[in-house]
Amino acid sequence: MVKRFISIFSREISGLHEAAYLLGFFAIASQLLGLFRDRLLAHSFGADTALDLYYAAFRIPDLIFVTMASLVSASVLIPFLTERFKRSQEEGKYFISAIFSVFGIGMMVASAIVYIFMPKLVELLFPGFASGEAQNELIMLSRVLLLSPFFLGLSNFFGSITQLNNRFFIYALSPVIYNLGIIIGIIFFAPSLGTLGVVLGVILGAFLHFAIQIPFIVSSGLFPRFIWPKLNLVREVFIVSLPRTIALSSNELTEFFLISFASLMSAGSISVFNLSFNLASVPLSVIGVSYSLAAFPTLTKYFSAGDIKKYVEHLSTSLRHIVFLSVPIVVLFVVLRAQIVRVILGSGEFNWSDTRLTAAALALFVISIIPQSLMLLFTRARYSAGKTNLPLVINIFGAFSTVIIALILGQLFKVYPSLNLWIETLLRVDTLTGTSVLVLPLAFSIGATIAAILHIVTFNKEHPKFFTSVLRTFWQTLGASIFMGLTSYLALNILDNYFSLDTFFGIFMQGFIAGIMGIVVLISLLVLSNSKELSDMWKAFHHKFWKAKVVAPDAEVI
């Protein structure tokens, strides 16, 4: 029984769609737990100062994570690991121990420095909490959260090894465990400790995220040890990881600036920003992240073998399926935004005004799902080919554009109130206060779109006609999605007469039935138009990826 249980975690998954759907399945599970987590947070604190402080406390630790943990990310390490294990088992093991040692020492030093200077950093970076009790609490929460990047960084490092062996099950399960830890913090720690209790749950979740990968690493004989690494090896990895570090840091800094702007707005703005961002991140994680992760090892293999044709075909297939799945989700989220927010977050301290404002922000954020997914895929495609400079430049430009656009839109809304009123009326929040926060998701989506277009244009220039098949999928899916959206919108208005919108059941049933009716129309139109992507999905599920052959962990086959 124990051996059978362990074999589940050691399962090897091969094939793009099988791996992507496995990752997608667990991404759904993780995101469902994440939504439950957010509901508990919204119920307990509402969109107010306490929740603002909780979300703001993540920014500095997260910045450390993306700068330090990029050294041990799968995108950077998998090509190095592949090359070294091809040479010999011992060289591969030495490489693992060397990177482990550098990361551990570097993270401890960085965390200690940030811990000391945290008061000055909070004062500088969050002017909305410039003094008083709120500032002191933010400093304390941020210091505790410094443990999170250490554990998550180690988890990313071990995740590189599990992904290299196609053990996607372990990798996919980690975020589920992470969210369970946070939920434990909210339910059991927060009632007596407040936001500190939630933060302690985050640390518990981060530790479990890392710990669940240890059994496979140990059983495969690849658990690292502390050594004094060769400087030329560290320098080689650092040179490759530096562009990715800068790119990720630019994205993190973008969110940093947006959160900083939100701290100067009305109380609850940071909460609205984060809650709507988290909701929009659900389809991004399920679709964009899953496909880009599943595609990366194979793209690396094809490019390393010099098979550029299969490399491009594999990328095109991934891109078409991302577009195919993302477009309907975007349309459905925009139409059902109020129902989604009210069902998921609407309880306790989270009132109707919070719901409407968060729904409006969600509608603006969800537009970025497609460009963000494309950015993830193209960035990993470039990394698999050993090209890090171009994604670096494009992603930095997109991040820089987001910040500039946010500043410009903020000023335009002040100078031209009619523009602000037009956005408020379009999103049906013209009677609410605090709508200035909508500038932030709007700027984020515009910036992501600019970066995605640049990725497409530059790749298509290198591989002409690459994007032709993707465009066909886009227009075919968009046409069907528009009819889906219209169906769902009309159904909402009809069902309004049959369900009470003052109850959870009524709102859920209204949105659920309207969504199902729209999806039925979508699938019908795609079947009639002979959608290749729909056929591919059916074949992948028919193959039953969860019954894929189990391969025992064997370090020799890395």
Backbone torsions as a table, in degrees:
resi	resn	phi	psi	omega
1	MET	NA	-44.6	-179.9
2	VAL	-64.1	-43.5	179.9
3	LYS	-62.0	-39.3	179.3
4	ARG	-65.1	-40.4	179.4
5	PHE	-63.9	-44.5	180.0
6	ILE	-65.1	-34.7	-178.5
7	SER	-63.6	-27.8	177.3
8	ILE	-63.4	-42.7	179.9
9	PHE	-72.5	-24.6	-178.6
10	SER	-92.0	5.6	-175.8
11	ARG	-60.3	132.8	175.8
12	GLU	-97.8	130.6	-180.0
13	ILE	-114.2	123.1	179.1
14	SER	-115.8	155.4	-178.6
15	GLY	98.3	134.5	-176.0
16	LEU	-59.1	-54.5	-173.6
17	HIS	-68.3	-41.0	179.1
18	GLU	-60.5	-46.0	179.2
19	ALA	-65.2	-43.4	-178.4
20	ALA	-64.3	-40.5	-178.6
21	TYR	-73.6	-32.3	174.2
22	LEU	-63.7	-48.5	176.9
23	LEU	-60.3	-40.0	179.6
24	GLY	-64.3	-40.0	179.2
25	PHE	-60.5	-48.6	179.9
26	PHE	-72.1	-28.6	174.1
27	ALA	-64.1	-39.1	176.4
28	ILE	-62.4	-46.2	179.6
29	ALA	-60.4	-44.1	179.4
30	SER	-64.0	-43.6	-178.3
31	GLN	-69.1	-34.3	175.7
32	LEU	-62.7	-42.7	175.1
33	LEU	-64.6	-37.1	177.0
34	GLY	-63.1	-39.1	177.7
35	LEU	-67.3	-40.2	176.2
36	PHE	-62.8	-40.7	175.5
37	ARG	-58.0	-47.8	-179.4
38	ASP	-66.1	-34.6	177.3
39	ARG	-64.3	-42.4	177.6
40	LEU	-62.5	-41.6	178.6
41	LEU	-64.3	-46.8	179.9
42	ALA	-63.3	-40.6	179.7
43	HIS	-63.3	-41.4	-174.8
44	SER	-78.2	-37.4	-171.5
45	PHE	-118.4	-23.3	-174.3
46	GLY	67.8	176.3	177.3
47	ALA	-82.5	81.6	-175.3
48	ASP	-144.0	-172.8	-171.7
49	THR	-59.2	-41.6	-177.8
50	ALA	-59.1	-44.7	179.3
51	LEU	-72.5	-32.1	174.3
52	ASP	-58.0	-44.3	-179.1
53	LEU	-65.3	-39.6	179.1
54	TYR	-60.0	-48.8	-178.5
55	TYR	-69.3	-37.5	179.3
56	ALA	-65.0	-32.0	-177.0
57	ALA	-64.9	-20.7	179.7
58	PHE	-75.0	-23.3	-165.5
59	ARG	-62.7	-47.2	-178.4
60	ILE	-68.7	-48.5	175.1
61	PRO	-58.1	-38.7	178.8
62	ASP	-64.6	-35.2	178.2
63	LEU	-65.6	-39.4	175.2
64	ILE	-62.7	-40.9	-179.0
65	PHE	-59.7	-49.3	-175.7
66	VAL	-72.0	-26.3	180.0
67	THR	-82.4	-41.3	-177.2
68	MET	-87.0	-43.5	-174.1
69	ALA	-74.8	-11.7	176.9
70	SER	-63.1	-24.4	177.8
71	LEU	-64.6	-28.4	-176.0
72	VAL	-115.5	23.8	180.0
73	SER	-79.5	156.6	-179.9
74	ALA	-62.2	-38.7	-177.7
75	SER	-59.3	-34.1	-179.8
76	VAL	-86.8	-45.2	-168.8
77	LEU	-81.0	-31.8	-174.8
78	ILE	-56.8	-46.1	176.5
79	PRO	-60.3	-40.9	178.4
80	PHE	-64.4	-44.7	-179.8
81	LEU	-63.5	-43.5	179.1
82	THR	-57.5	-47.0	-178.2
83	GLU	-64.3	-44.1	-175.0
84	ARG	-74.7	-34.9	177.2
85	PHE	-73.8	-21.5	173.2
86	LYS	-67.3	-34.9	179.7
87	ARG	-71.4	-53.9	178.1
88	SER	-168.1	158.2	178.5
89	GLN	-65.9	-40.6	-177.7
90	GLU	-65.6	-39.6	179.6
91	GLU	-65.8	-37.2	177.3
92	GLY	-64.5	-43.4	179.2
93	LYS	-65.0	-39.7	178.6
94	TYR	-63.1	-40.5	179.6
95	PHE	-61.5	-43.8	179.5
96	ILE	-60.4	-46.4	-179.2
97	SER	-65.9	-37.8	-179.4
98	ALA	-64.0	-47.0	-178.5
99	ILE	-68.1	-39.0	177.3
100	PHE	-58.1	-44.3	-178.7
101	SER	-65.8	-44.8	-179.5
102	VAL	-63.5	-43.9	-179.1
103	PHE	-64.6	-46.0	-177.7
104	GLY	-59.8	-46.6	-179.7
105	ILE	-67.0	-45.4	-178.8
106	GLY	-61.7	-40.4	-178.9
107	MET	-68.1	-40.0	-180.0
108	MET	-65.6	-41.2	179.2
109	VAL	-66.2	-46.6	-178.9
110	ALA	-62.5	-43.4	-179.2
111	SER	-64.0	-38.9	179.7
112	ALA	-64.4	-42.2	179.8
113	ILE	-64.4	-46.4	-179.1
114	VAL	-65.1	-38.1	178.3
115	TYR	-57.1	-44.5	-178.6
116	ILE	-65.1	-43.0	-174.0
117	PHE	-95.7	11.6	-177.0
118	MET	-56.4	-43.4	-179.9
119	PRO	-57.0	-43.9	179.8
120	LYS	-67.9	-37.8	-179.8
121	LEU	-65.1	-43.2	179.8
122	VAL	-64.5	-43.1	179.7
123	GLU	-61.7	-38.6	-177.6
124	LEU	-77.2	-41.6	-169.8
125	LEU	-91.6	-19.5	179.9
126	PHE	-126.7	75.1	-176.6
127	PRO	-61.7	-21.5	178.3
128	GLY	-69.9	-17.9	176.7
129	PHE	-119.7	53.9	-169.5
130	ALA	-75.2	-18.4	-176.5
131	SER	-158.6	171.1	171.7
132	GLY	82.9	-164.7	-175.0
133	GLU	-63.5	-37.5	-179.5
134	ALA	-61.1	-42.0	179.6
135	GLN	-64.9	-43.0	-180.0
136	ASN	-62.6	-41.4	178.9
137	GLU	-66.3	-39.7	179.1
138	LEU	-63.0	-41.1	177.6
139	ILE	-61.3	-46.2	-178.7
140	MET	-63.7	-46.5	-179.4
141	LEU	-64.3	-40.5	-179.9
142	SER	-64.5	-38.5	179.1
143	ARG	-65.0	-43.4	179.2
144	VAL	-62.6	-39.7	-177.1
145	LEU	-70.4	-5.9	176.9
146	LEU	-64.5	-19.2	175.3
147	LEU	-70.9	-27.4	-175.5
148	SER	-61.6	-50.6	-179.5
149	PRO	-62.2	-27.9	178.5
150	PHE	-65.5	-50.6	-179.4
151	PHE	-67.8	-41.7	-179.4
152	LEU	-68.1	-33.6	176.8
153	GLY	-64.9	-44.2	175.9
154	LEU	-61.5	-39.0	178.8
155	SER	-64.2	-41.3	176.7
156	ASN	-61.5	-40.7	180.0
157	PHE	-61.5	-50.4	178.1
158	PHE	-66.3	-31.4	178.2
159	GLY	-62.8	-29.2	176.4
160	SER	-62.4	-38.8	-179.3
161	ILE	-71.5	-43.5	-179.3
162	THR	-66.6	-37.7	177.6
163	GLN	-67.4	-38.8	179.2
164	LEU	-58.8	-33.6	178.5
165	ASN	-90.1	9.2	-178.9
166	ASN	59.4	28.1	174.2
167	ARG	-88.9	67.1	-176.3
168	PHE	-68.6	-22.0	-178.1
169	PHE	-60.4	-48.3	-179.1
170	ILE	-63.3	-47.8	-178.2
171	TYR	-60.0	-41.9	-176.4
172	ALA	-71.3	-28.4	-177.0
173	LEU	-76.5	-24.4	-174.7
174	SER	-56.3	-47.5	179.6
175	PRO	-62.7	-29.9	177.4
176	VAL	-62.7	-46.7	179.5
177	ILE	-63.6	-37.4	179.6
178	TYR	-59.7	-48.3	-179.6
179	ASN	-67.6	-32.4	176.1
180	LEU	-61.7	-38.8	177.5
181	GLY	-61.6	-43.2	179.6
182	ILE	-65.5	-40.8	179.5
183	ILE	-62.6	-39.6	175.7
184	ILE	-59.1	-41.7	178.3
185	GLY	-61.8	-41.8	-178.6
186	ILE	-67.0	-44.2	-174.3
187	ILE	-76.2	-43.4	-170.8
188	PHE	-102.0	-30.7	-175.6
189	PHE	-97.9	-38.0	-173.6
190	ALA	-63.1	-36.7	-178.5
191	PRO	-55.4	-32.0	-179.6
192	SER	-103.0	-26.4	-175.0
193	LEU	-110.7	-5.2	-179.9
194	GLY	68.2	-141.2	-177.3
195	THR	-63.7	-27.2	176.2
196	LEU	-61.7	-38.0	177.7
197	GLY	-62.2	-39.4	177.7
198	VAL	-64.4	-43.0	179.8
199	VAL	-62.2	-39.5	176.7
200	LEU	-63.5	-33.4	174.4
201	GLY	-65.4	-36.3	176.6
202	VAL	-61.6	-44.0	179.6
203	ILE	-63.9	-42.1	177.0
204	LEU	-59.6	-45.8	179.9
205	GLY	-63.0	-40.4	179.1
206	ALA	-63.7	-41.0	178.4
207	PHE	-63.2	-44.4	179.7
208	LEU	-66.4	-34.6	176.4
209	HIS	-56.2	-39.5	179.1
210	PHE	-80.0	-44.7	-171.1
211	ALA	-66.6	-30.4	-175.5
212	ILE	-67.3	-19.3	-178.8
213	GLN	-88.5	-11.7	-175.2
214	ILE	-62.8	-44.2	-177.2
215	PRO	-54.5	-44.1	179.6
216	PHE	-67.3	-41.4	-179.1
217	ILE	-61.8	-43.0	-179.8
218	VAL	-67.4	-47.0	-177.1
219	SER	-64.7	-27.2	179.1
220	SER	-86.7	-1.9	178.7
221	GLY	74.4	24.3	-175.1
222	LEU	-114.6	14.0	179.5
223	PHE	-68.3	128.9	-173.0
224	PRO	-77.3	166.1	174.0
225	ARG	-131.9	157.8	178.2
226	PHE	-73.1	126.9	177.0
227	ILE	-140.1	169.6	172.5
228	TRP	-96.5	105.5	-170.7
229	PRO	-76.1	160.7	174.2
230	LYS	-71.9	133.1	-175.1
231	LEU	-64.9	-35.2	-178.6
232	ASN	-66.3	-33.1	177.3
233	LEU	-67.5	-46.4	179.5
234	VAL	-62.4	-41.7	-179.8
235	ARG	-62.9	-38.4	179.8
236	GLU	-62.4	-46.3	179.3
237	VAL	-68.0	-39.9	-179.0
238	PHE	-62.3	-41.0	-179.9
239	ILE	-62.6	-40.7	179.4
240	VAL	-71.0	-39.2	-175.3
241	SER	-79.0	-21.1	-175.2
242	LEU	-57.7	-48.8	178.1
243	PRO	-58.9	-40.5	179.1
244	ARG	-65.9	-38.6	178.8
245	THR	-61.2	-45.0	179.9
246	ILE	-64.6	-41.0	179.9
247	ALA	-63.2	-47.8	179.3
248	LEU	-65.2	-39.2	179.4
249	SER	-63.6	-36.6	179.3
250	SER	-65.0	-39.0	177.1
251	ASN	-65.9	-42.9	179.5
252	GLU	-65.4	-39.6	178.1
253	LEU	-65.4	-33.5	176.1
254	THR	-60.3	-50.1	177.7
255	GLU	-62.7	-36.1	177.9
256	PHE	-58.2	-49.6	-179.5
257	PHE	-63.6	-40.9	-179.3
258	LEU	-65.1	-41.4	176.5
259	ILE	-66.0	-38.2	177.5
260	SER	-62.0	-43.3	175.7
261	PHE	-60.1	-43.0	-177.5
262	ALA	-64.5	-29.8	179.9
263	SER	-66.1	-20.6	178.9
264	LEU	-89.4	-6.9	179.9
265	MET	-91.2	-170.9	-176.8
266	SER	-66.4	156.6	179.9
267	ALA	-56.8	135.0	-179.2
268	GLY	98.7	-9.4	-177.7
269	SER	-64.3	-41.5	178.2
270	ILE	-63.4	-39.2	179.5
271	SER	-64.7	-45.6	178.8
272	VAL	-60.4	-43.8	179.4
273	PHE	-59.3	-49.8	-175.8
274	ASN	-72.2	-41.1	-179.6
275	LEU	-64.1	-42.2	178.6
276	SER	-69.9	-37.5	177.3
277	PHE	-62.8	-42.1	179.1
278	ASN	-64.3	-39.3	178.2
279	LEU	-64.3	-42.9	179.2
280	ALA	-68.9	-24.1	-179.2
281	SER	-75.5	-15.5	-179.9
282	VAL	-60.6	-57.9	178.0
283	PRO	-65.0	-29.9	177.5
284	LEU	-63.0	-43.9	179.7
285	SER	-68.2	-41.6	-176.9
286	VAL	-68.6	-37.4	-174.2
287	ILE	-102.9	-68.1	-172.7
288	GLY	-61.7	-49.6	-177.8
289	VAL	-66.6	-43.2	-177.6
290	SER	-62.3	-46.8	-178.9
291	TYR	-68.5	-40.1	-179.1
292	SER	-67.2	-37.9	177.1
293	LEU	-67.5	-44.8	-178.0
294	ALA	-66.9	-33.1	-177.4
295	ALA	-77.2	-28.3	-169.5
296	PHE	-58.4	-50.9	-179.4
297	PRO	-59.2	-40.5	-179.1
298	THR	-69.8	-39.9	176.3
299	LEU	-60.3	-41.2	178.2
300	THR	-62.7	-42.3	-179.5
301	LYS	-63.9	-46.7	-179.1
302	TYR	-63.7	-43.3	-177.9
303	PHE	-69.1	-39.5	179.1
304	SER	-63.2	-32.3	179.1
305	ALA	-82.4	-4.9	179.7
306	GLY	79.9	11.1	-179.9
307	ASP	-90.4	79.4	-175.6
308	ILE	-67.0	-33.6	-179.3
309	LYS	-61.2	-48.4	179.1
310	LYS	-68.5	-33.0	176.4
311	TYR	-58.4	-48.7	-179.2
312	VAL	-68.4	-40.5	179.9
313	GLU	-63.9	-41.4	179.9
314	HIS	-64.5	-41.4	177.9
315	LEU	-65.4	-42.3	179.7
316	SER	-62.3	-41.7	178.5
317	THR	-62.2	-45.2	178.9
318	SER	-61.3	-43.8	-177.4
319	LEU	-65.2	-42.6	179.8
320	ARG	-61.9	-40.7	-178.8
321	HIS	-72.8	-32.3	174.6
322	ILE	-63.6	-46.3	178.7
323	VAL	-63.6	-44.1	-178.4
324	PHE	-58.5	-39.7	-178.3
325	LEU	-85.6	-30.8	-173.4
326	SER	-77.3	-42.5	-174.6
327	VAL	-57.6	-49.7	178.6
328	PRO	-62.5	-35.8	179.9
329	ILE	-63.3	-42.4	179.5
330	VAL	-60.4	-47.8	-178.7
331	VAL	-62.6	-44.5	-177.6
332	LEU	-66.2	-39.1	178.8
333	PHE	-65.1	-39.6	179.9
334	VAL	-65.0	-44.0	-177.8
335	VAL	-68.7	-41.3	-173.9
336	LEU	-102.3	20.4	-171.7
337	ARG	-57.9	-43.5	-178.0
338	ALA	-66.6	-40.7	179.3
339	GLN	-66.1	-40.8	-179.7
340	ILE	-61.7	-49.3	-177.7
341	VAL	-65.6	-43.4	-176.2
342	ARG	-67.0	-40.3	-179.1
343	VAL	-68.8	-41.8	-174.0
344	ILE	-81.3	-40.7	-172.2
345	LEU	-112.7	-16.7	-168.2
346	GLY	-78.3	80.9	173.1
347	SER	-156.6	165.1	176.1
348	GLY	58.9	-123.3	-176.5
349	GLU	-77.6	-8.0	-178.0
350	PHE	-88.3	100.9	-171.6
351	ASN	-89.0	-176.3	-175.8
352	TRP	-67.5	-34.7	177.1
353	SER	-65.3	-41.8	175.7
354	ASP	-60.0	-40.4	-179.4
355	THR	-61.9	-49.9	-176.6
356	ARG	-64.0	-41.0	-178.8
357	LEU	-69.7	-40.9	178.2
358	THR	-66.7	-37.1	177.5
359	ALA	-63.9	-40.3	178.5
360	ALA	-64.7	-43.2	178.0
361	ALA	-64.6	-38.0	178.0
362	LEU	-60.8	-43.1	179.4
363	ALA	-59.0	-35.9	179.5
364	LEU	-78.7	-37.8	179.4
365	PHE	-67.9	-39.3	-171.6
366	VAL	-65.5	-22.4	177.1
367	ILE	-60.7	-28.1	-176.2
368	SER	-81.2	-2.4	-177.5
369	ILE	-59.0	-47.9	-178.0
370	ILE	-65.0	-53.6	179.2
371	PRO	-61.5	-36.6	177.5
372	GLN	-65.0	-40.0	177.9
373	SER	-63.3	-42.1	178.5
374	LEU	-64.6	-39.6	178.3
375	MET	-61.4	-43.8	178.9
376	LEU	-61.0	-46.1	-177.2
377	LEU	-67.4	-47.5	-178.8
378	PHE	-65.9	-37.2	178.9
379	THR	-63.2	-45.3	179.2
380	ARG	-69.1	-32.7	176.6
381	ALA	-63.8	-40.9	177.8
382	ARG	-67.1	-40.8	179.3
383	TYR	-63.8	-39.8	-179.7
384	SER	-63.0	-24.9	177.9
385	ALA	-93.5	4.6	179.7
386	GLY	75.4	16.2	-179.3
387	LYS	-106.5	108.2	-175.6
388	THR	-110.9	-17.0	-174.2
389	ASN	-70.9	-44.5	-176.4
390	LEU	-64.5	-49.7	176.9
391	PRO	-59.8	-32.0	177.3
392	LEU	-60.7	-51.0	-177.7
393	VAL	-63.3	-45.2	-177.3
394	ILE	-65.6	-45.9	-177.9
395	ASN	-67.5	-36.4	176.3
396	ILE	-65.6	-42.0	179.2
397	PHE	-62.6	-41.2	178.3
398	GLY	-64.3	-41.6	179.0
399	ALA	-65.6	-44.8	178.3
400	PHE	-61.2	-40.4	179.1
401	SER	-61.8	-39.9	-179.4
402	THR	-59.8	-46.9	-178.8
403	VAL	-64.6	-45.2	-179.3
404	ILE	-63.3	-43.2	179.8
405	ILE	-63.8	-39.3	178.2
406	ALA	-61.6	-43.5	178.1
407	LEU	-63.2	-44.9	-178.5
408	ILE	-64.6	-47.1	-179.4
409	LEU	-63.6	-37.8	177.9
410	GLY	-59.6	-41.8	178.6
411	GLN	-71.7	-40.0	179.8
412	LEU	-62.3	-39.9	-179.8
413	PHE	-66.4	-29.3	177.3
414	LYS	-76.9	-41.7	-176.6
415	VAL	-76.3	-36.8	-178.1
416	TYR	-119.6	84.6	-179.5
417	PRO	-57.2	-27.4	-179.5
418	SER	-64.8	-32.8	177.3
419	LEU	-66.6	-43.0	177.3
420	ASN	-62.0	-43.4	-179.9
421	LEU	-63.7	-36.8	179.9
422	TRP	-63.4	-44.2	178.5
423	ILE	-65.2	-42.4	-179.9
424	GLU	-63.2	-42.1	-179.6
425	THR	-67.7	-41.7	179.7
426	LEU	-59.7	-38.3	-177.5
427	LEU	-97.7	4.7	174.8
428	ARG	61.3	45.0	176.1
429	VAL	-129.6	24.2	-175.1
430	ASP	-68.4	-13.4	179.7
431	THR	-97.9	2.3	-175.8
432	LEU	-100.7	158.6	171.3
433	THR	-98.7	162.1	177.6
434	GLY	80.5	16.6	-177.7
435	THR	-74.4	-6.2	178.3
436	SER	-61.8	-21.5	179.7
437	VAL	-64.8	-20.4	-179.1
438	LEU	-66.0	-19.3	175.7
439	VAL	-58.8	-35.5	-172.7
440	LEU	-70.3	-51.6	177.1
441	PRO	-65.8	-31.6	177.6
442	LEU	-64.4	-45.9	178.3
443	ALA	-64.0	-39.0	-179.9
444	PHE	-61.1	-44.9	-178.7
445	SER	-67.6	-39.1	178.7
446	ILE	-64.8	-45.1	179.1
447	GLY	-61.7	-42.5	178.9
448	ALA	-64.6	-37.7	179.2
449	THR	-65.4	-41.5	178.2
450	ILE	-60.2	-46.1	-179.5
451	ALA	-64.6	-41.6	-179.1
452	ALA	-63.9	-41.4	178.5
453	ILE	-61.2	-41.1	178.9
454	LEU	-64.8	-39.4	176.6
455	HIS	-61.0	-45.6	-178.0
456	ILE	-63.8	-47.9	-176.6
457	VAL	-62.2	-45.2	-177.0
458	THR	-68.8	-38.9	179.6
459	PHE	-71.4	-40.3	179.7
460	ASN	-65.7	-27.8	177.0
461	LYS	-68.3	-36.7	178.6
462	GLU	-75.9	-33.1	-177.8
463	HIS	-128.6	82.4	-176.4
464	PRO	-54.8	145.3	179.0
465	LYS	69.9	4.2	177.9
466	PHE	-58.0	-38.9	-171.5
467	PHE	-87.3	-2.2	-176.6
468	THR	-60.9	-49.4	-178.6
469	SER	-67.2	-31.0	178.9
470	VAL	-68.0	-40.5	178.3
471	LEU	-61.7	-40.0	178.3
472	ARG	-60.4	-44.9	178.2
473	THR	-63.1	-41.2	-178.5
474	PHE	-61.3	-51.4	-176.9
475	TRP	-67.2	-38.5	178.5
476	GLN	-62.6	-44.7	-178.7
477	THR	-72.4	-38.7	179.7
478	LEU	-62.3	-43.6	179.2
479	GLY	-59.6	-46.7	178.8
480	ALA	-66.2	-34.9	-178.4
481	SER	-69.5	-34.7	178.0
482	ILE	-62.4	-45.1	176.9
483	PHE	-64.8	-36.3	175.4
484	MET	-60.7	-46.1	-179.8
485	GLY	-62.6	-43.2	178.5
486	LEU	-62.4	-41.4	178.8
487	THR	-61.8	-46.1	-179.4
488	SER	-65.7	-39.1	179.9
489	TYR	-64.5	-45.1	178.4
490	LEU	-64.6	-38.5	-180.0
491	ALA	-64.7	-37.5	177.8
492	LEU	-58.8	-45.1	-178.4
493	ASN	-67.6	-35.5	178.5
494	ILE	-71.4	-45.2	-177.4
495	LEU	-69.3	-16.8	177.1
496	ASP	-59.1	-26.4	-178.6
497	ASN	-84.0	-9.6	-174.0
498	TYR	-114.4	-18.0	-178.4
499	PHE	-123.4	141.4	176.6
500	SER	-78.2	124.6	-178.9
501	LEU	-87.5	9.9	176.5
502	ASP	-96.4	-0.4	-179.3
503	THR	-123.3	154.8	177.2
504	PHE	-59.7	-45.2	-177.7
505	PHE	-61.3	-43.7	-178.1
506	GLY	-64.0	-45.7	-179.5
507	ILE	-66.3	-41.7	179.9
508	PHE	-62.8	-47.3	-177.3
509	MET	-66.3	-38.2	178.1
510	GLN	-60.4	-49.9	-179.5
511	GLY	-68.7	-39.5	-177.8
512	PHE	-64.6	-49.2	-178.3
513	ILE	-66.4	-42.0	178.9
514	ALA	-62.4	-40.4	178.6
515	GLY	-66.2	-43.9	179.5
516	ILE	-61.7	-43.1	179.3
517	MET	-61.3	-41.4	178.2
518	GLY	-65.3	-41.8	-178.8
519	ILE	-65.7	-38.2	177.5
520	VAL	-60.5	-43.3	177.5
521	VAL	-63.5	-42.8	179.6
522	LEU	-58.6	-52.5	-177.4
523	ILE	-63.2	-39.9	179.5
524	SER	-60.4	-45.9	-179.7
525	LEU	-66.5	-36.9	179.1
526	LEU	-68.8	-36.8	176.5
527	VAL	-64.8	-44.6	-179.6
528	LEU	-63.8	-30.7	-178.9
529	SER	-93.0	10.0	177.6
530	ASN	54.5	52.8	-179.5
531	SER	-64.8	120.2	178.8
532	LYS	-65.6	-37.7	-178.1
533	GLU	-66.1	-38.3	177.2
534	LEU	-63.9	-40.1	177.5
535	SER	-64.5	-41.0	178.8
536	ASP	-63.1	-40.4	179.2
537	MET	-62.4	-43.8	-179.3
538	TRP	-63.3	-41.7	179.8
539	LYS	-64.0	-40.5	-179.0
540	ALA	-64.6	-43.5	179.1
541	PHE	-70.6	-35.1	178.9
542	HIS	-64.5	-30.0	177.7
543	HIS	-69.1	-19.2	178.7
544	LYS	57.2	74.2	-175.6
545	PHE	-59.3	-24.4	-178.0
546	TRP	-73.7	-9.0	176.3
547	LYS	-102.7	16.8	179.4
548	ALA	-59.7	149.9	-177.6
549	LYS	-58.6	134.4	178.0
550	VAL	-84.9	128.2	177.8
551	VAL	-115.1	124.5	-178.8
552	ALA	-64.6	144.5	179.4
553	PRO	-58.9	128.9	-179.1
554	ASP	-145.7	108.4	-176.2
555	ALA	-62.4	-22.9	-175.4
556	GLU	-70.2	-21.1	-176.3
557	VAL	-96.3	8.1	-179.6
558	ILE	-66.3	NA	NA
